Amino acid sequence: MPDPSTVLLIGASGLVGRHLQKALAGTRTVSTFHRNGTEPGLQLDITDDEAVRRTIREAKPDVILLAAADAYVERCEREPEATRRVNVDAPRVIAVESKAVGALLVVFSSEYVFDGAAGRYAEDDERRPINEYGRQKVELEDLALATGRALVCRTSGVFGPDAQRKSFVCQLVDRLRAGHAFDVPSDQLITPTYAPALADAVARLVRLGQRGTFHVAGPRILGRMDFARLVADAYALPAELLRPRVTTELGLLAPRPLRCGLDVGKLRRTFGTDLTAPDVALREMALAEAA
């Protein structure tokens, strides 16, 4: 499709949402937030069905980008009903309204839809989630695709400039700077994805008129420990403070899929290039913070 005339960005204050706002510069965008305000933006509780319906009908968007979610894996396992309200029930209402106004619905999913047994996963590989978060993402994908006008963007290990400093990278940097040890899973594979590159890629997929499921992730599959060492190197921090731990030693409630790399061949063929490599992105972040 050509540049959409109106985009409704639901969840503009999160890590992905903030970078989507930048990627959409020049496009009329109605942005919503829940607690952490964006300027300009509308406050919206996505679990308020009537408020959601009203917002969509008033915005009359060509594209709805749903970046709001409860992404805390442990909370999903501990409080499945409460998190399902945010991650499944609210998106179902949004999907119905999206179809009613004829909008393209863009949702963000995760490598956690896979069981982590096979390693590099392609878009059409069998989904077999092993925790509640993954099960909720499977339902999200299905309800979005059922509208007939949807783009499902699966991603992994998203990192980037984060004012709230909640991301894995920011927590790691803050701990090492303070001289504290940091436990890192030594048996998990991820596909680290730079948030600004993710946002730009999603905006580009929308403008290209793409539909269906895409793995929108970085070009390299890495162990979490290898990625942590890249972070320490980029920020000139002591890597000896990184403590490798197998996942079973971490006392986590939700089981983790261990070998969850994403195959990004479809995205590479579509764009003719890869997203920003993690080492390049981390150096960019470190230089920006030092400036």
Secondary structure as GFF3:
##gff-version 3
##sequence-region A 1 291
A	DSSP	beta_strand	7	10	.	.	.	ID=ss1
A	DSSP	alpha_helix	15	23	.	.	.	ID=ss2
A	DSSP	beta_strand	29	33	.	.	.	ID=ss3
A	DSSP	beta_strand	42	43	.	.	.	ID=ss4
A	DSSP	alpha_helix	49	59	.	.	.	ID=ss5
A	DSSP	beta_strand	63	66	.	.	.	ID=ss6
A	DSSP	alpha_helix	73	78	.	.	.	ID=ss7
A	DSSP	alpha_helix	80	84	.	.	.	ID=ss8
A	DSSP	pi_helix	85	89	.	.	.	ID=ss9
A	DSSP	alpha_helix	90	101	.	.	.	ID=ss10
A	DSSP	beta_strand	104	110	.	.	.	ID=ss11
A	DSSP	three_ten_helix	111	113	.	.	.	ID=ss12
A	DSSP	alpha_helix	132	145	.	.	.	ID=ss13
A	DSSP	beta_strand	150	155	.	.	.	ID=ss14
A	DSSP	beta_strand	158	159	.	.	.	ID=ss15
A	DSSP	alpha_helix	168	177	.	.	.	ID=ss16
A	DSSP	beta_strand	182	185	.	.	.	ID=ss17
A	DSSP	beta_strand	189	190	.	.	.	ID=ss18
A	DSSP	beta_strand	193	194	.	.	.	ID=ss19
A	DSSP	alpha_helix	195	207	.	.	.	ID=ss20
A	DSSP	beta_strand	212	215	.	.	.	ID=ss21
A	DSSP	beta_strand	222	223	.	.	.	ID=ss22
A	DSSP	alpha_helix	224	234	.	.	.	ID=ss23
A	DSSP	three_ten_helix	239	241	.	.	.	ID=ss24
A	DSSP	beta_strand	242	245	.	.	.	ID=ss25
A	DSSP	three_ten_helix	247	250	.	.	.	ID=ss26
A	DSSP	alpha_helix	265	271	.	.	.	ID=ss27
A	DSSP	alpha_helix	278	290	.	.	.	ID=ss28
###
